[in-house]
Structures are given as structure tokens and as C-alpha cells.
């Protein structure tokens, strides 16, 4: 009946220091005093916001001779949007609200900076009543009969 002795205590597990406690300055100096080996290594760019670093891949892309860029809205289309908007007496914000888009999108389309999106182009066409795609850019948009 040695196992039922009330005076003995069995420790199943003892919690060690947490990771933050083990890395603290006090824990490191205590380990050094005890003569234990302490390995310190600094993680590369740890705790810094280095998102835009030049790596091998970006340098390789820079050396590419092929022109890789997205097509932009032609400036002609931007001028048609501006003319149609002004003829209707709308500001960029009013037109954007009318087509449920952000005002910056209208500004980008008018400046020729936007990448063309057929859904947005269609919304703008209907809002200003002018064609923005195809051969007849700037021509009035003929109303199509609605299907029942």
C-alpha cells in the first residue's frame, strides 16, 4: 500500500516558461549565469515593414524587354464621357452615384487611366446616352425596345 501514502506528491507536468518569457532579457542572463549555451539569432527584417524589397524575381522582371501593360481607356472615350456628363448637367460624383460606382472611377475613365470594364462602360453609356464602344463612339445611344 505504498501508493496510497498521503505524504507523497506526484507532479504530472510542470509548466515551462512561455516563449515570450524564455526570450526575455532576464531569462537569457539567467541562463548565461548557469553556464548554459545561449543561441541568439536575428530574424531577417523581423518587426519591420519591408514589403517592397528588390528580390531576384523583380530584378528579372525589370530586365524583361517585352512591354507588359494593360490597355487603358482611350482619351477619346474619356472626352466623350466628360462631354455627355456635362451636357446632362451632372458632376462626376452625380454620374458615379447614378451608376452605383465610386467617383474616382469616373475620374479615371475621363482621364484615360482606367482599365476598361464592359459593365461599367455599359452603365455610363446608358446614363449619358452616348456610345462609348465600337466604331460609333460619341454617337447617341438609340433606345432599344424593352422585352416583355
Secondary structure, DSSP 8 states (H G I E B T S, - for coil): -GGG-TT-----------HHHHTSHHHHHHHHHTT--------TTTTS-------HHHHHHHH--S--------HHHHHHHHHHHHHTT--HHHHHHHTTS-HHHHHHHHHT-S---HHHHHHHHHHHTB--SSS-TTSB--------
